[in-house]
Amino acid sequence: MYIQAAAALLFVVLLIVGAGYVMKRKQNRFGLMSIISYQPFGPKKGVAALKIGKEVLILGVTPNDMRLLKVFSGDELDLPETDGFQNTFEKFKKIGAQRN
C-alpha cells in the first residue's frame, strides 16, 4: 500500500516537472517581449514598461484593468538591451547551483 502511494506521488511530481519543462520551452521562445520596468503605486497598482519588438508600451495596471498609456517607437527611446525574464531566471539558477 505504501509503495502504491509513493509511486502515485512520484508520478504526480514527474508530471508537474514535465509540464513545467514544456511550458518553459514554449514561453517567450523568440524573446520578442520583455518587461523593462515596473513601478508599483500601491497593492496591485502600478505602471509597467514592456518592450515588444522595437516598440515600448507604457501600461497602467490596476486589479481590474490594464490600460495602454503611451507607445514609443524604437527611434524615440535609447534603451540598453535587456536579457528578458528567461535569461535572468537561468542566471539565478546557475548562481544557486554554484552555491550548493
C-alpha positions as CSV (number, residue, x, y, z in Angstrom):
1,M,0.0,0.0,0.0
2,Y,2.8,2.4,0.8
3,I,4.6,1.5,-2.4
4,Q,1.5,2.4,-4.4
5,A,1.1,5.8,-2.6
6,A,4.8,6.5,-3.2
7,A,4.5,5.6,-6.9
8,A,1.5,7.8,-7.3
9,L,3.2,10.7,-5.6
10,L,6.3,10.2,-7.8
11,F,4.1,10.1,-10.9
12,V,2.4,13.4,-9.9
13,V,5.7,15.1,-9.2
14,L,7.2,13.9,-12.5
15,L,4.0,15.1,-14.3
16,I,4.4,18.6,-12.8
17,V,8.1,18.8,-13.7
18,G,7.3,17.7,-17.2
19,A,4.6,20.3,-17.6
20,G,7.0,22.9,-16.3
21,Y,9.6,21.9,-18.8
22,V,7.1,22.1,-21.7
23,M,5.8,25.5,-20.6
24,K,9.4,26.8,-20.3
25,R,10.1,25.7,-23.9
26,K,7.0,27.4,-25.3
27,Q,7.2,30.6,-23.2
28,N,8.9,33.5,-24.9
29,R,10.7,31.3,-27.4
30,F,11.9,34.1,-29.6
31,G,12.4,36.8,-26.9
32,L,10.0,39.2,-28.6
33,M,8.6,40.6,-25.3
34,S,10.4,41.7,-22.1
35,I,9.5,43.7,-19.1
36,I,11.7,46.7,-18.9
37,S,10.4,48.2,-15.7
38,Y,7.6,48.2,-13.2
39,Q,6.8,50.9,-10.7
40,P,4.2,50.0,-8.1
41,F,1.9,52.6,-6.7
42,G,0.1,50.5,-4.1
43,P,-1.2,47.0,-3.7
44,K,-1.8,45.6,-7.2
45,K,-1.4,49.0,-8.9
46,G,1.4,50.4,-10.9
47,V,2.9,51.3,-14.3
48,A,4.7,48.8,-16.4
49,A,7.0,49.3,-19.4
50,L,7.0,46.4,-21.9
51,K,9.3,46.1,-24.8
52,I,7.6,44.3,-27.7
53,G,9.8,44.0,-30.8
54,K,11.1,47.6,-31.4
55,E,8.2,49.3,-29.5
56,V,8.0,50.2,-25.9
57,L,4.5,50.2,-24.3
58,I,3.7,52.0,-21.1
59,L,0.8,50.3,-19.3
60,G,-1.3,51.4,-16.3
61,V,-2.1,48.3,-14.2
62,T,-4.9,48.0,-11.6
63,P,-6.6,45.0,-10.1
64,N,-9.5,45.3,-12.6
65,D,-7.9,46.9,-15.6
66,M,-4.8,47.3,-17.8
67,R,-4.7,50.4,-20.0
68,L,-2.3,51.5,-22.7
69,L,-0.9,54.9,-21.7
70,K,1.8,55.5,-24.3
71,V,3.6,53.8,-27.2
72,F,7.2,54.7,-28.0
73,S,8.8,53.5,-31.3
74,G,12.3,52.2,-31.3
75,D,13.6,55.6,-32.7
76,E,12.2,57.6,-29.8
77,L,13.9,55.8,-26.9
78,D,17.5,54.7,-26.5
79,L,17.3,51.7,-24.1
80,P,20.0,49.2,-23.3
81,E,19.4,45.7,-24.4
82,T,17.7,43.5,-21.8
83,D,18.0,39.8,-21.3
84,G,14.4,39.1,-20.7
85,F,12.9,37.1,-17.8
86,Q,14.0,33.7,-19.0
87,N,17.7,34.5,-19.3
88,T,17.7,36.3,-15.9
89,F,16.0,33.3,-14.4
90,E,18.6,31.0,-15.8
91,K,21.4,33.1,-14.4
92,F,19.8,32.9,-10.9
93,K,19.5,29.1,-11.3
94,K,23.2,28.9,-12.2
95,I,24.2,31.0,-9.1
96,G,22.1,28.8,-6.9
97,A,23.6,25.7,-8.3
98,Q,27.1,27.0,-7.7
99,R,26.4,27.7,-4.0
100,N,25.3,24.1,-3.5
